[in-house]
Amino acid sequence: MMKSVATAAVLTALAWPASAQQGDTEIRGGVRYLVPKEESRQSLEGNLIQSRAIEMGFFNWPMPTEKVASDQANRPRKVDDCDGHDANYRAPHDFSSKDEPEVRKAGAAKAFIYEWMAYGNAISAKDCTCASLKADWSDAEASFNALVEGVDNFVIYTEVPGRMRSGIKRDYNQMCDVRMLLDLG
């Protein structure tokens, strides 16, 4: 029993740095930068999407520098907690196996991009209400199309947009949640 626990701990310790890199960020000059995934750890098409996302500015955003007063009981915890989005927006978790695989992956990736933009708008406005937790759906669609142009493997569509959205959402949560500390580097 003790040997298997020790073995599991060693395997976890060895695997952790490789998996942790995906969400690692750096802060420089008040801007958070998402650390790109190592090129050797993804396909050529994955690298293409990632490099396009970096060029398009999706791997960095202004850091929130202060807590924002918010109604903790009623503040939106995620973009889809708010109404008034474009009719074509569906939350990423609303896509399921009932959808065709390519439709599911493309739809979720567009939603991740839209949500990245919405969290960015809320951070820029220093607003933890639904008033600013919105974005332009046509911009999200255009960005998605630019990211995946020429990429045949639709299975990888969500990986980069998902990491982008998760990174900026952490900063939105830190800005709005009274229990969290701001990470100012």
C-alpha positions as CSV (number, residue, x, y, z in Angstrom):
1,M,0.0,0.0,0.0
2,M,2.7,2.5,1.0
3,K,4.7,1.7,-2.1
4,S,1.7,2.4,-4.4
5,V,1.0,5.7,-2.7
6,A,4.7,6.8,-3.1
7,T,4.6,5.7,-6.7
8,A,1.4,7.7,-7.3
9,A,3.0,10.8,-5.7
10,V,6.1,10.5,-7.8
11,L,4.1,10.1,-11.0
12,T,1.9,13.1,-10.1
13,A,4.9,15.2,-9.3
14,L,6.5,14.3,-12.7
15,A,3.3,14.9,-14.6
16,W,2.3,18.2,-12.9
17,P,4.8,20.6,-14.5
18,A,4.0,19.5,-18.0
19,S,0.2,19.8,-17.5
20,A,0.6,23.0,-15.4
21,Q,2.3,24.8,-18.3
22,Q,-0.9,25.1,-20.2
23,G,-2.4,27.6,-17.8
24,D,0.8,29.3,-16.8
25,T,0.9,33.1,-17.2
26,E,3.5,35.9,-16.8
27,I,2.8,39.4,-15.8
28,R,4.8,42.2,-17.4
29,G,3.9,45.9,-17.3
30,G,0.4,45.4,-16.0
31,V,-0.4,42.9,-18.7
32,R,-1.0,39.2,-18.2
33,Y,0.5,36.9,-20.8
34,L,-0.6,33.3,-21.3
35,V,2.4,31.1,-21.7
36,P,2.1,29.2,-25.1
37,K,2.1,25.5,-25.0
38,E,5.3,24.0,-26.2
39,E,5.3,23.3,-29.9
40,S,6.6,19.8,-29.4
41,R,3.5,19.0,-27.4
42,Q,0.9,19.7,-30.1
43,S,0.3,19.1,-33.8
44,L,1.3,21.4,-36.6
45,E,-2.3,22.6,-36.8
46,G,-2.4,23.2,-33.1
47,N,0.7,25.3,-33.3
48,L,-0.8,27.2,-36.2
49,I,-3.9,28.0,-34.2
50,Q,-1.8,29.0,-31.2
51,S,0.5,31.3,-33.2
52,R,-2.5,33.0,-34.8
53,A,-4.1,33.5,-31.4
54,I,-0.9,35.1,-30.1
55,E,-0.7,37.4,-33.2
56,M,-4.4,38.3,-32.7
57,G,-3.7,39.4,-29.1
58,F,-5.6,36.6,-27.4
59,F,-2.7,35.5,-25.2
60,N,-2.5,38.8,-23.3
61,W,-4.9,41.2,-21.5
62,P,-4.7,44.0,-19.0
63,M,-4.5,42.9,-15.4
64,P,-7.2,44.1,-13.1
65,T,-5.4,46.2,-10.5
66,E,-8.1,46.5,-7.9
67,K,-11.0,44.7,-6.4
68,V,-14.3,45.9,-7.8
69,A,-17.3,46.4,-5.5
70,S,-19.9,43.8,-6.4
71,D,-23.0,42.2,-5.1
72,Q,-21.5,38.8,-4.2
73,A,-24.8,37.0,-4.0
74,N,-26.1,38.2,-7.4
75,R,-23.0,38.9,-9.6
76,P,-22.6,36.8,-12.7
77,R,-20.1,34.0,-12.2
78,K,-19.8,33.3,-15.9
79,V,-20.9,34.9,-19.2
80,D,-23.9,32.7,-19.7
81,D,-25.4,33.9,-16.4
82,C,-26.3,37.1,-18.2
83,D,-29.1,37.6,-20.7
84,G,-29.0,39.8,-23.8
85,H,-26.4,38.0,-25.8
86,D,-26.6,37.6,-29.6
87,A,-29.1,34.9,-30.5
88,N,-26.3,32.8,-32.0
89,Y,-24.3,32.6,-28.8
90,R,-24.6,29.3,-26.9
91,A,-22.5,28.6,-23.8
92,P,-19.8,26.1,-24.5
93,H,-21.3,23.6,-22.1
94,D,-24.6,23.7,-24.1
95,F,-22.9,21.8,-26.9
96,S,-23.3,18.1,-26.5
97,S,-23.1,14.7,-28.3
98,K,-26.4,15.5,-29.9
99,D,-24.7,18.0,-32.1
100,E,-22.5,16.9,-35.0
101,P,-18.9,16.7,-33.9
102,E,-17.7,19.5,-36.1
103,V,-20.6,21.7,-35.2
104,R,-20.0,21.0,-31.5
105,K,-16.3,21.8,-31.7
106,A,-16.7,24.9,-33.8
107,G,-19.6,26.2,-31.7
108,A,-17.8,25.7,-28.4
109,A,-14.6,27.4,-29.8
110,K,-16.6,30.4,-31.0
111,A,-18.3,30.6,-27.6
112,F,-14.9,30.5,-25.8
113,I,-13.7,33.4,-28.0
114,Y,-16.9,35.4,-27.4
115,E,-16.5,34.8,-23.6
116,W,-12.8,35.8,-23.7
117,M,-13.9,39.1,-25.3
118,A,-16.7,39.5,-22.7
119,Y,-14.4,39.0,-19.7
120,G,-12.0,41.4,-21.3
121,N,-14.8,44.0,-21.6
122,A,-15.7,43.5,-18.0
123,I,-12.1,43.8,-16.8
124,S,-11.6,47.0,-18.9
125,A,-14.8,48.5,-17.5
126,K,-14.0,47.4,-14.0
127,D,-17.6,46.1,-13.9
128,C,-18.8,42.9,-12.3
129,T,-22.4,43.1,-13.6
130,C,-24.0,41.8,-16.8
131,A,-23.9,45.3,-18.2
132,S,-20.3,44.8,-19.5
133,L,-20.1,41.0,-19.6
134,K,-21.0,40.9,-23.3
135,A,-19.1,41.0,-26.6
136,D,-19.8,41.2,-30.3
137,W,-20.7,37.8,-31.7
138,S,-19.7,38.7,-35.3
139,D,-16.2,39.6,-34.0
140,A,-16.0,36.2,-32.2
141,E,-17.1,34.4,-35.4
142,A,-14.6,36.3,-37.5
143,S,-11.8,35.6,-35.0
144,F,-12.7,31.9,-35.0
145,N,-12.6,31.8,-38.8
146,A,-9.2,33.5,-38.9
147,L,-7.8,31.1,-36.2
148,V,-8.9,27.9,-38.0
149,E,-8.5,28.9,-41.6
150,G,-6.9,25.9,-43.4
151,V,-7.1,23.7,-40.3
152,D,-8.7,20.3,-41.2
153,N,-8.7,18.7,-37.8
154,F,-11.8,20.2,-36.1
155,V,-11.1,18.1,-33.0
156,I,-8.5,20.7,-31.9
157,Y,-10.7,23.8,-32.5
158,T,-11.5,24.2,-28.8
159,E,-8.1,23.7,-27.1
160,V,-6.5,27.1,-27.7
161,P,-9.7,29.2,-27.3
162,G,-10.5,27.2,-24.1
163,R,-7.1,28.0,-22.5
164,M,-7.5,31.7,-23.5
165,R,-11.0,31.9,-22.0
166,S,-10.0,30.1,-18.8
167,G,-7.0,32.4,-18.3
168,I,-8.9,35.7,-18.6
169,K,-11.9,34.3,-16.6
170,R,-9.5,33.7,-13.6
171,D,-8.7,37.4,-13.6
172,Y,-12.4,38.4,-13.9
173,N,-13.1,36.2,-10.9
174,Q,-10.2,37.7,-8.9
175,M,-11.4,41.2,-9.7
176,C,-15.0,40.5,-8.6
177,D,-14.7,38.0,-5.8
178,V,-14.1,39.6,-2.5
179,R,-12.4,36.4,-1.1
180,M,-9.7,36.2,-3.8
181,L,-6.4,38.0,-3.9
182,L,-5.3,40.0,-6.9
183,D,-2.1,38.5,-8.5
184,L,-0.2,41.6,-9.5
185,G,3.1,39.8,-10.1
